[in-house]
Amino acid sequence: MDISSRIKLVGYNATLQGGVFHDKDPHSFTQSDLNNIVFEHKLGINLMRHWIQLGMAANYTSQEFIDAKSHLYGTFKATFLL
């Protein structure tokens, strides 16, 4: 069973705010549009048998900017040990 939570304090988000030298991009956000505190939660399960590991998880991320929606999504993974 894998349960984790974390709080991210975001000072600068280059993906949403654009690059350091591209401050006039119409598709970027200003610092006041962003949420500086982002919550992430994960609930999952991992199974391991011999040389293979299988896992799945449900992930939640709170909104990263004003008027955004929070994200809830699932992940699957397969790991092969050598």
Buried (B, 14 or more C-beta within 10 A) or exposed (E): EEEEEEEBEBEEBEEBBBEEEEEEEEEBBEEEBBBEEBBBBBBBEEEEEEEEBEBBBEBBBBBBBEEBEEEEEEEEEEEEEE
